[in-house]
Amino acid sequence: SVVIQECYVQNTAREYAKLYAAEAEPLEGFGEVPEIIQIFLIRRPANNIPYATVEEELVGEFVKYSVKDGKEVNFLRRDSEAGQKCCTFQHWVYEKTNGNLLVTDLQGVGMKLTDVGIATLAKGYKGFKGNCSFSFIEQFRALHQCNEYCEMLGLKSLRSTHQKQRKATSTKSKNLPNSSTVKKMVPKKAREPRDFISSEH
């Protein structure tokens, strides 16, 4: 089911975001780190749509910090602190996974992000099916411009293609926690369709 896949994608990306925060927050001058909010899967046996997702409501201006890279340029991504830190997060995940995985569609209110996507270079990377085309990775590699936050984390420039990437560190995605941990839950809004790989329908 698309809904279950969506839930898995966001919570996997959330685990990477926590590791990124653990590495970035102690750095002098880095400041606040973007957070991917939690998404919960609820089962509705009596309903003709058996699964739905709920998450915290984000109040404020909703901004897309990274859309389909290369097809749209978002200046808020380049010019805002949250946008730059999102780009650095993409670079960090790309480097940590040895170029195999990229978190895409970073969007939300301020530093709180939701409805993210994941692109994988190879189908079934760590048993994980991405929900975005792997061409996103190619576009990211071609278009990413390192910023001060990339430098603070010591990330290698993507311009130098011959450098070997650091060995990827494995991350285990955790099970969905108890829904009582979130104060305000709202049903998800209808979202724009993504490029789902046809075999996953």
Secondary structure in CASP SS format (residue, H / E / C, confidence):
PFRMAT SS
TARGET T0000
AUTHOR 0000-0000-0000
METHOD secondary structure of the structure
MODEL  1
S C 1.00
V H 1.00
V H 1.00
I H 1.00
Q H 1.00
E H 1.00
C H 1.00
Y H 1.00
V H 1.00
Q H 1.00
N H 1.00
T H 1.00
A H 1.00
R H 1.00
E H 1.00
Y H 1.00
A H 1.00
K H 1.00
L H 1.00
Y H 1.00
A H 1.00
A H 1.00
E H 1.00
A H 1.00
E C 1.00
P C 1.00
L C 1.00
E C 1.00
G C 1.00
F C 1.00
G C 1.00
E C 1.00
V C 1.00
P C 1.00
E E 1.00
I E 1.00
I C 1.00
Q C 1.00
I E 1.00
F E 1.00
L E 1.00
I E 1.00
R E 1.00
R C 1.00
P C 1.00
A C 1.00
N C 1.00
N C 1.00
I C 1.00
P C 1.00
Y E 1.00
A E 1.00
T E 1.00
V E 1.00
E E 1.00
E C 1.00
E C 1.00
L C 1.00
V C 1.00
G C 1.00
E C 1.00
F C 1.00
V E 1.00
K E 1.00
Y C 1.00
S C 1.00
V C 1.00
K C 1.00
D E 1.00
G C 1.00
K C 1.00
E E 1.00
V C 1.00
N C 1.00
F H 1.00
L H 1.00
R H 1.00
R H 1.00
D H 1.00
S C 1.00
E H 1.00
A H 1.00
G H 1.00
Q H 1.00
K H 1.00
C H 1.00
C H 1.00
T H 1.00
F H 1.00
Q H 1.00
H H 1.00
W H 1.00
V H 1.00
Y H 1.00
E H 1.00
K H 1.00
T C 1.00
N C 1.00
G C 1.00
N C 1.00
L E 1.00
L E 1.00
V E 1.00
T E 1.00
D C 1.00
L C 1.00
Q E 1.00
G E 1.00
V E 1.00
G C 1.00
M C 1.00
K E 1.00
L E 1.00
T E 1.00
D C 1.00
V C 1.00
G E 1.00
I E 1.00
A E 1.00
T E 1.00
L C 1.00
A C 1.00
K C 1.00
G C 1.00
Y E 1.00
K C 1.00
G C 1.00
F E 1.00
K C 1.00
G C 1.00
N C 1.00
C E 1.00
S C 1.00
F C 1.00
S H 1.00
F H 1.00
I H 1.00
E H 1.00
Q H 1.00
F H 1.00
R H 1.00
A H 1.00
L H 1.00
H C 1.00
Q C 1.00
C C 1.00
N C 1.00
E H 1.00
Y H 1.00
C H 1.00
E H 1.00
M H 1.00
L C 1.00
G C 1.00
L C 1.00
K C 1.00
S C 1.00
L C 1.00
R C 1.00
S C 1.00
T C 1.00
H C 1.00
Q C 1.00
K C 1.00
Q C 1.00
R C 1.00
K C 1.00
A C 1.00
T C 1.00
S C 1.00
T C 1.00
K C 1.00
S C 1.00
K C 1.00
N C 1.00
L C 1.00
P C 1.00
N C 1.00
S H 1.00
S H 1.00
T H 1.00
V C 1.00
K C 1.00
K C 1.00
M C 1.00
V E 1.00
P E 1.00
K C 1.00
K C 1.00
A C 1.00
R C 1.00
E C 1.00
P C 1.00
R C 1.00
D C 1.00
F C 1.00
I C 1.00
S H 1.00
S H 1.00
E H 1.00
H C 1.00
END
